[in-house]
Every structure is written in structure tokens, then in C-alpha cells.
Amino acid sequence: MSEFDAERYAAGLRHSNAREREHIEQRLKDAHIEAVRLIQALKETAGCTDACLFGSVADNSVRRIVF
């Protein structure tokens, strides 16, 4: 039986975490783009003058995306 290589295991976790962070960052960018699009549509079609974005997307506090 071979010895457990903690560094190899940790490297895999770091890689997985980095991929998840990249995915979250892209989803946040996409969500902001969609929010701007929706706000513009509300201005044009419903005459809205103000809009408020709130929650984890607004303050960039998303930690994990669950499917």
C-alpha cells in the first residue's frame, strides 16, 4: 500500500476551488449584464426611473452556485 500524499490531494482541492471561483465570477458578470439589460427594458417599456439591485449579486457576496 502506498503512502497518502496530502500535497497531491490539497493541489486537487486548490484546483477545484479555483475553477469554482472562476465559474462564480463569470456568473456574477453575466448576472450584472442581465440586470442592466432588464433595467433598460423597464425604463423603455414601463417608464421606470429607478431600480434597485439587492442580494448576493448586488454586493458580490455569492460564495457558491448550487444547481
Secondary structure, DSSP 8 states (H G I E B T S, - for coil): -----HHHHHHHHHHHHHHHHHHHHHHHHHHHHHHHHHHHHHHHHH--------STTTTT-------
